[in-house]
Amino acid sequence: MALTKLTTNLISGDIVTSVNGASGAVTVSTGTDWVNSIQTANFTAVASKGYFVNTTSAEITVTLPVGVVGTEIIIQDYAGTFATNKVIFAANGSEKIQGVTDDFKCITNNATVTLVYQDATKGWTSQDITELSQNLSVDYLLVAGGGAGIYGGGGGGGLLTTTNYGGTESVLTLTTGTNYAVTIGAGGSAPSSSQNTAIAQQGGNSIFSSITSIGGGGGAGANTTANSFMNGGSGGGGTGGIGGSNFVGGTGVSGPPRQGFDGGIGRLTSTGGAGQSDGPGGGGGATALGANGTKDGTYEIGGGGGAGKTVGITNVNLGYAGGGGGTTFVGSIAGGGATDGGGTGGSGSGSPAGVSGAANKGGGGGGGAAGTMGSGGSGVVVLRYTSGFTLTVPAGLTATTTTVGSIKITIFTAGTGNVQFN
């Protein structure tokens, strides 16, 4: 409603003949005209009106009218749910919001959004809205789960990281308000049966958006010929095969882009006597082949796991995706470096046991005897992005986020689900 006529008793006894120097008809606004019904679906707003908007069930898009300088529209969060289901503002045709032609949103619970139309350059403006779709750059590290060891060491999980942190991958350009899949690869489980015939589990793949790192290959059993379960991000270590010949290790993903290296060869020589093999190979790592098995006089000596890669994306230099060491009968054989997560190879006699790969480093498991073989270490996904954005993490993922100056670092350590930047 608006008053279209002024009477003398409303103006302190004086007759108004002009307003701000302009004469003629006078209109005096009485305030916002609020619409009584609650808006629960998409609608087109009318100038100078206020709306109670309920997004409890779903997001709602408010299409703004043709702009007139000085016009206001008010939107009130009826149920306090804008942070759960946002309200979206779309301009009329090619008109602007905040000076651009993109749609905008409000994601603040209980917000009162006042939109004012300034002119054709700025369009509708408000302090309570942000652009719906914005691009952001994200550095990442993806490490898959490491493979389990049996006789040969398990291969390290595949490793991919951006060029800013020593990798070969380009920084990702992502869009706010879009779902991106995240999966953390589990480490391969060590078998409990005989190392002669068992099949080791490969590690699980780790995923972010369109990027997938491949789980590490499992180590070979004592009598295992080349087998697909030995292949992975990095390959599992091979064996000599009692009474057989040399068996190569599993194949790593050579790319492009490369994710890891092959497992070491398990060797058989005539110097060991009938049925006596050389040691099994170590699992491959992110930056090096697993070492080949050797022999010390009579005894088998497993090859060491291939070296992993040191990455500083978390602001701390940490090693990932080292290969597991092969089984030995003389002491123990190191995995792919303690800082790289590779498990140490155990003894064929069962003591010491093969060591599992480190959790969230994607290390391969160390080889060992039945019941004492190392499992692969779980993988990890690390994202690094500008602190002006917020990453929404669902209940199915385990993650921690830290802010360092203008940067946020989110580390995912378990689970699967979709994340979204806002």
C-alpha positions in Angstrom: 0.0 0.0 0.0 1.1 3.6 -0.6 -0.4 7.0 0.3 -1.2 8.9 -2.9 -2.5 12.0 -1.2 -1.1 14.1 1.7 -3.3 16.1 4.0 -2.4 19.1 6.1 -2.7 17.3 9.4 0.2 14.9 8.3 2.8 17.6 7.6 2.9 19.7 10.8 0.4 22.3 9.5 2.3 23.0 6.2 1.2 22.2 2.7 3.8 20.1 0.7 4.2 21.5 -2.7 7.4 19.6 -3.7 9.6 16.7 -2.6 13.4 17.0 -3.0 12.8 19.9 -5.3 10.4 18.0 -7.6 6.8 19.1 -7.8 3.8 17.2 -8.9 2.2 14.0 -7.7 3.7 12.6 -4.5 3.9 8.9 -3.4 5.1 8.0 0.1 6.0 4.3 0.7 4.6 2.6 3.8 7.4 -0.2 3.8 7.8 -3.7 2.4 4.6 -5.4 1.3 5.1 -9.0 2.7 3.5 -11.9 0.9 1.5 -14.0 3.4 2.0 -17.4 1.9 5.2 -19.3 2.6 7.3 -20.0 -0.5 8.2 -23.7 -0.8 9.0 -23.9 -4.5 10.7 -21.9 -7.2 9.0 -18.5 -7.9 9.4 -15.1 -9.5 9.7 -12.2 -7.1 7.8 -8.9 -7.5 9.5 -5.6 -6.8 9.0 -4.0 -3.3 7.7 -7.3 -1.8 9.0 -9.5 1.0 8.9 -13.3 1.0 9.2 -16.0 3.6 11.1 -18.9 1.9 11.2 -22.4 3.3 13.9 -24.6 1.9 13.4 -27.5 4.3 12.6 -30.0 1.5 14.8 -28.6 -1.3 16.7 -25.7 -2.8 14.6 -22.9 -4.1 15.4 -20.5 -7.0 14.1 -16.9 -6.8 13.9 -15.3 -10.2 14.3 -11.5 -9.8 12.1 -9.1 -11.8 13.2 -6.5 -14.3 15.2 -4.0 -12.3 14.1 -0.5 -11.5 16.6 1.8 -9.7 16.0 1.8 -6.0 13.7 -1.1 -5.9 14.0 -3.6 -3.0 13.1 -7.2 -2.5 13.5 -9.0 0.8 13.9 -12.8 1.3 13.6 -14.3 4.8 14.7 -17.8 5.8 11.5 -19.2 7.2 12.8 -22.4 8.7 16.5 -21.7 9.3 17.6 -24.1 6.5 19.4 -22.0 4.0 22.7 -23.7 5.0 21.3 -27.1 4.3 19.3 -26.3 1.1 20.4 -23.0 -0.3 18.2 -20.3 -1.9 19.4 -19.3 -5.4 18.9 -15.9 -7.0 18.6 -15.7 -10.8 18.5 -12.3 -12.6 15.9 -11.5 -15.3 17.4 -12.2 -18.8 20.8 -10.7 -19.1 20.5 -8.4 -16.1 23.2 -8.6 -13.5 23.6 -9.5 -9.8 26.5 -7.9 -8.0 27.8 -6.7 -11.4 27.9 -10.1 -13.2 25.5 -12.3 -15.0 26.0 -15.3 -12.8 23.4 -16.7 -10.4 24.0 -16.1 -6.7 23.1 -17.9 -3.5 22.5 -17.5 0.3 23.7 -20.4 2.5 23.3 -18.7 5.9 20.6 -20.0 8.3 18.0 -17.5 9.4 19.3 -14.9 7.0 17.3 -11.8 5.9 18.4 -11.0 2.4 17.7 -7.5 1.2 18.3 -7.0 -2.5 18.5 -3.5 -3.9 18.6 -2.7 -7.7 21.3 -0.1 -8.3 21.6 0.3 -12.0 22.4 -1.7 -15.2 26.1 -1.9 -14.3 25.7 -3.4 -10.8 22.2 -4.8 -11.0 20.7 -6.4 -7.9 23.1 -6.2 -4.9 23.1 -7.5 -1.3 25.8 -8.2 1.4 24.2 -11.6 2.2 24.7 -13.4 -1.1 27.7 -15.1 -2.9 28.2 -16.3 -6.4 26.7 -19.7 -7.0 29.4 -21.1 -9.2 33.0 -20.1 -8.7 36.2 -21.8 -9.9 38.9 -22.7 -7.5 42.3 -24.3 -8.0 43.1 -27.5 -6.0 46.5 -29.2 -5.5 46.2 -32.8 -4.5 48.0 -36.0 -3.4 46.3 -39.4 -4.1 47.9 -42.5 -2.6 46.1 -45.9 -3.1 46.2 -48.7 -0.6 49.3 -50.9 -0.6 49.3 -54.6 -1.5 49.8 -57.3 1.0 53.0 -59.4 1.2 53.2 -63.2 1.1 56.6 -64.4 0.1 57.3 -61.5 -2.1 56.8 -58.0 -0.7 53.6 -56.1 -1.4 53.7 -53.2 -3.9 53.1 -49.6 -2.8 49.9 -48.0 -3.7 49.8 -45.8 -6.8 50.8 -42.2 -6.1 49.7 -39.1 -8.1 50.4 -35.5 -7.1 50.4 -32.1 -8.7 53.5 -30.4 -10.2 53.6 -28.0 -7.3 54.6 -30.9 -5.0 57.0 -32.8 -7.2 54.5 -34.7 -9.3 53.5 -34.6 -12.9 49.8 -33.7 -12.6 48.2 -30.3 -13.4 46.4 -28.4 -10.6 42.6 -29.2 -10.8 40.2 -26.4 -11.6 37.0 -27.2 -9.8 33.6 -25.5 -9.5 31.7 -24.6 -6.3 28.4 -26.2 -5.6 29.5 -29.4 -7.5 29.8 -32.9 -6.0 33.2 -34.5 -6.3 33.8 -38.2 -5.4 36.4 -39.2 -2.8 37.4 -42.7 -1.9 40.3 -43.8 0.3 41.8 -47.2 -0.8 42.1 -49.8 1.9 45.3 -51.8 2.3 45.3 -55.4 1.0 44.7 -58.0 3.7 47.5 -60.5 4.3 46.5 -64.1 3.9 46.6 -66.5 6.8 47.3 -69.7 4.7 50.5 -71.1 3.5 52.8 -68.7 1.7 53.4 -71.3 -1.0 49.9 -71.1 -2.5 48.1 -68.1 -1.1 47.1 -65.1 -3.2 47.7 -61.7 -1.7 45.2 -59.0 -1.9 45.8 -55.9 -3.9 45.3 -52.6 -2.3 42.1 -50.6 -3.0 42.1 -47.6 -5.4 41.9 -44.0 -4.1 39.8 -41.5 -6.0 39.3 -37.8 -6.2 37.0 -36.3 -8.9 38.2 -37.8 -12.2 41.6 -38.9 -10.8 42.2 -42.5 -9.7 45.4 -44.0 -8.1 45.6 -47.8 -8.4 46.1 -50.1 -5.5 49.4 -51.8 -5.0 49.9 -55.4 -6.3 50.1 -58.3 -3.9 53.4 -60.2 -3.3 53.8 -63.6 -4.8 53.5 -66.9 -2.9 56.5 -69.3 -2.9 55.2 -71.2 -5.9 53.3 -68.4 -7.6 54.1 -67.7 -11.3 53.4 -64.3 -12.7 49.8 -63.4 -11.9 47.5 -60.5 -12.4 47.0 -60.0 -8.6 50.7 -59.0 -8.5 50.1 -56.0 -10.7 49.0 -52.6 -9.4 50.1 -49.0 -8.8 53.4 -50.6 -7.9 53.9 -54.3 -8.5 54.3 -57.0 -5.9 57.5 -58.9 -5.5 58.0 -62.2 -7.4 59.5 -65.5 -6.2 61.9 -68.1 -7.5 59.3 -70.8 -7.3 60.6 -73.9 -5.5 61.8 -76.3 -8.1 61.0 -73.7 -10.8 62.7 -70.8 -12.5 63.0 -67.0 -12.1 59.6 -65.3 -11.8 59.3 -61.6 -12.4 57.5 -59.3 -10.0 54.2 -57.6 -10.7 53.9 -54.7 -13.1 53.5 -51.1 -11.8 51.5 -48.4 -13.6 54.0 -46.8 -15.9 51.6 -44.3 -17.3 51.5 -41.7 -18.4 51.3 -40.6 -15.7 53.5 -43.1 -13.9 52.1 -44.2 -10.5 54.8 -46.7 -9.4 57.4 -49.3 -10.4 57.6 -53.0 -10.8 58.2 -55.5 -8.1 61.6 -57.3 -7.8 62.4 -60.6 -9.3 62.4 -63.8 -7.2 65.4 -65.8 -8.4 66.3 -69.5 -8.6 69.9 -70.6 -9.2 71.6 -74.0 -9.3 73.8 -73.0 -6.4 71.1 -73.5 -3.9 70.7 -77.2 -4.2 67.7 -79.2 -5.2 64.4 -77.3 -4.5 66.3 -74.3 -3.0 65.3 -70.9 -4.4 66.9 -67.5 -4.1 65.0 -64.9 -2.1 61.7 -63.3 -3.2 61.6 -59.8 -4.6 60.6 -56.7 -2.8 57.5 -54.8 -3.8 57.9 -51.9 -6.1 57.6 -48.3 -4.8 56.5 -44.9 -6.1 60.0 -44.0 -7.3 61.9 -47.2 -7.6 61.8 -50.9 -8.5 61.6 -53.5 -5.8 65.0 -55.1 -5.3 65.6 -58.6 -6.6 65.9 -61.6 -4.3 69.5 -62.9 -3.7 71.3 -65.7 -1.9 73.8 -65.7 0.9 75.5 -69.1 0.7 72.7 -71.4 1.4 70.0 -69.0 2.6 67.5 -67.0 0.7 67.5 -63.2 1.1 64.5 -61.2 0.1 64.8 -58.0 -1.9 64.1 -54.7 -0.2 61.0 -52.7 -1.1 61.3 -50.0 -3.7 61.5 -46.4 -2.4 58.4 -44.3 -2.1 58.1 -40.6 -2.6 58.4 -37.6 -0.2 55.7 -35.0 -0.7 55.3 -31.8 1.2 51.6 -30.9 0.4 50.7 -31.0 4.1 53.5 -28.5 4.9 55.4 -31.4 6.4 57.6 -33.6 4.2 56.3 -37.2 4.4 57.1 -40.3 2.5 54.4 -42.4 0.8 53.9 -45.6 -1.2 57.1 -47.5 -0.4 57.2 -51.2 -1.3 57.2 -54.1 1.2 60.4 -56.2 1.7 60.5 -59.8 0.6 60.8 -62.7 3.0 64.3 -63.8 4.1 65.9 -66.5 6.1 68.7 -64.3 7.4 67.5 -61.6 9.8 65.0 -59.2 8.2 64.9 -57.1 5.1 63.8 -53.5 5.1 60.8 -52.3 3.3 60.7 -49.2 1.2 62.1 -46.9 3.8 60.5 -46.3 7.2 59.3 -42.8 6.2 57.8 -44.2 3.0 55.4 -46.6 4.7 56.8 -49.9 3.3 56.6 -52.9 5.7 59.8 -54.8 6.6 60.1 -58.3 5.2 59.9 -61.1 7.9 61.5 -64.5 8.1 60.3 -67.6 6.4 60.5 -69.3 9.7 57.8 -67.0 11.0 59.9 -65.0 13.4 60.3 -62.1 13.0 56.9 -61.5 11.3 56.4 -59.5 8.1 55.5 -55.9 9.0 52.4 -54.3 7.6 52.6 -51.1 5.5 51.9 -47.9 7.4 48.3 -46.6 7.5 47.5 -43.7 5.3 50.8 -43.9 3.5 49.9 -46.7 1.1 53.0 -48.8 1.9 53.3 -52.4 0.8 53.2 -55.2 3.3 56.3 -57.2 4.2 56.6 -60.9 3.2 56.7 -63.6 5.8 55.6 -67.1 6.8 52.1 -68.4 7.1 50.1 -66.2 9.5 52.9 -63.6 9.9 52.7 -61.8 6.6 52.2 -58.0 6.4 49.1 -56.3 5.2 49.2 -53.3 2.9 48.8 -49.8 4.4 45.7 -47.8 3.6 45.8 -44.9 1.2 45.2 -41.2 1.7 43.8 -38.2 -0.3 45.1 -34.7 0.5 43.6 -31.5 -1.0 45.1 -28.0 -0.7 43.1 -24.9 -1.7 42.4 -21.3 -0.9 41.0 -20.7 2.6 38.1 -18.5 1.2 36.3 -21.8 0.3 34.6 -24.3 2.6 34.6 -28.0 1.9 31.5 -29.9 3.0 32.4 -33.5 4.1 29.7 -36.2 4.5 29.4 -38.6 7.3 30.8 -41.5 5.2 34.3 -39.9 5.0 36.9 -39.3 7.8 38.7 -36.0 7.3 40.5 -33.2 9.1 41.0 -29.6 7.8 43.6 -27.2 8.9 44.0 -23.5 7.9 47.5 -22.1 7.4 47.4 -18.5 6.5 45.4 -18.2 3.2 45.5 -22.0 2.6 43.3 -24.9 3.8 44.5 -28.4 3.8 42.0 -31.3 4.0 43.3 -34.8 4.7 41.0 -37.8 4.0 42.0 -41.0 5.8 39.0 -43.4 5.4 35.7 -43.9 3.7 33.9 -42.9 0.5 31.4 -40.1 -0.4 30.9 -36.9 -2.3 32.4 -33.6 -1.2 31.5 -30.0 -2.3 33.3 -26.7 -2.2 31.3 -23.5 -1.3 
